[in-house]
């Protein structure tokens, strides 16, 4: 995930939220097609989308005109792209540093096709104040959310409080050390690993893919490691297929992941555009292993987690020495395992290795970023990625979200959610927190 001098909301959801299991692939396919459509030009691409994915309930010409208008409205808003299910199908979110626009995909389950695309109005502003941090906790509780919140303003901690239930079946409330799934936050772990290898001289950010992988096709040979990190590689966001049983939990090996990515079509010529790609960080994780001779997790443990004092961070499927009661239970809509916690989701697949598939705590993430920003592992040049302002949202369909803000002025937010509540309510909260911290 590229972090620039501008604060931006990066909506990095691991997968599309399925409405029903049997409709999952159709909805996902339609949503991917909508995202692709928004990056294309000309009426022929609209016609092709209508023929392949829509059931018309209006005059064809008016639908074409409407889609062209939506595409024009969303042009250039691509620093973050996210997707969430709702009662009508799904909502695509497109964001830049100062704007977020949302596109509703109205999905006809019986027809297996898109019925309409609707650009949603701007959300109402939620006014929050650093002078009344208790009001934020009241808002969370009033909207029946569960999680852990941390607010630092101008260097002072205003609020650090777990709230709501971690495990309702066991009547356990969230605690300071409760473990949460952290969505795509491992992107930062992967970036730190690549930067360390660059600092050590094991590789260079200017290296091309063909210098690290075998049999790289011509269209991908000149992709640099830096382009993989900064969204300029041209790789698509995800690379699961309709045959996979789950878009991120289906097990595939590192070798299969590399093979898929070497044979996938680029969405633009490397270096010519920008689009976030989880897939790119999977390739970077593979390069960490190939260059270090260690597994991805072993490299992270030895170079970051252990020296930083992080003791409650791990991968899906690995319970370590933790008990069920140590984990927050995700609120769904996808519920996997009894309870719905990361150790019950199977080993982290290379579909998401390097960009997801992990769990952690507030304490551990604070320690990680302190370890990086205080220069205890990366030198001044390699710390720059982590020292600029950032706003990030990471999540998964199993009911976890992690929203964070970092500003060098001493303003910082971490909001872990295992029962996220209504999406409109939490979106207002995220925007309200962002406005307050700025």
HUSULPE-V58960 format. One record per backbone hydrogen bond with DSSP energy under -1.0 kcal/mol. NH is the residue of the N-H (numbers start at 0). CO is the residue of the C=O. Records with the same first field share a line. If there is no record, write none. Layout:
# HUSULPE-V58960
NH = CO, CO
This chain:
# HUSULPE-V58960
9 = 390
11 = 9, 392
13 = 394
22 = 19
23 = 20
26 = 22
27 = 23
28 = 24
29 = 25
30 = 26
31 = 27
32 = 28
33 = 29
34 = 30
35 = 31
36 = 32
37 = 33
38 = 35
39 = 36
46 = 42
47 = 43
48 = 44
49 = 45
50 = 46
51 = 47
52 = 48
53 = 49
54 = 113
62 = 58
63 = 59
64 = 60
65 = 61
66 = 62
67 = 63
68 = 64
69 = 65
70 = 66
71 = 67
72 = 68
73 = 69
76 = 73
77 = 75
79 = 94
81 = 92
83 = 90
85 = 88
88 = 85
89 = 104
90 = 83
91 = 102
92 = 81
93 = 100
94 = 79
95 = 98
100 = 93
102 = 91
103 = 117
104 = 89
105 = 115
106 = 87
107 = 112
111 = 107
112 = 107
113 = 52
114 = 105
115 = 105
117 = 103
119 = 101
131 = 128
134 = 131
136 = 132
137 = 133
138 = 134
139 = 135
140 = 136
141 = 137
142 = 138
143 = 140
144 = 139
145 = 418
146 = 162
147 = 415
148 = 160
149 = 413
150 = 158
151 = 411
152 = 155
154 = 409
155 = 152
157 = 150
158 = 150
160 = 148
162 = 146
165 = 171
166 = 171
171 = 166
173 = 163
177 = 174
178 = 325
179 = 359
181 = 357
184 = 181
186 = 183
187 = 184
189 = 185
190 = 186
191 = 187
192 = 188
193 = 189
194 = 190
195 = 191
196 = 192
197 = 193
198 = 194
199 = 195
201 = 196
202 = 196
206 = 203
208 = 222
209 = 220
210 = 207
211 = 208
212 = 208
219 = 216
222 = 219
224 = 206
225 = 204
227 = 223
228 = 224
229 = 225
231 = 226
243 = 240
249 = 245
256 = 252
257 = 253
258 = 254
259 = 255
260 = 256
261 = 257
262 = 258
266 = 233
270 = 231
271 = 268
274 = 230
278 = 236
281 = 277
282 = 278
283 = 279
284 = 280
285 = 281
286 = 282
287 = 283
288 = 284
289 = 285
290 = 286
291 = 287
292 = 288
298 = 294
299 = 295
300 = 296
301 = 297
302 = 298
303 = 299
304 = 299
305 = 300
307 = 303
308 = 305
309 = 304
313 = 358
315 = 356
316 = 341
317 = 314
321 = 318
325 = 322
326 = 323
327 = 178
328 = 165
329 = 339
330 = 398, 417
331 = 397
333 = 396
340 = 338
343 = 340
344 = 341
349 = 251
351 = 348
352 = 348
354 = 351
358 = 313
359 = 179
364 = 360
365 = 361
366 = 362
367 = 363
368 = 364
369 = 365
370 = 366
371 = 367
372 = 368
373 = 369
374 = 371
375 = 370
382 = 378
385 = 382
389 = 405
391 = 403
392 = 9
393 = 401
395 = 399
398 = 395
400 = 416
401 = 393
402 = 414
403 = 391
404 = 412
405 = 389
406 = 410
409 = 406
411 = 151
412 = 404
413 = 149
414 = 402
415 = 147
416 = 400
417 = 145
418 = 145
425 = 421
426 = 422
427 = 423
428 = 424
429 = 425
430 = 426
431 = 427
432 = 428
433 = 429
434 = 430
435 = 431
436 = 432
437 = 433
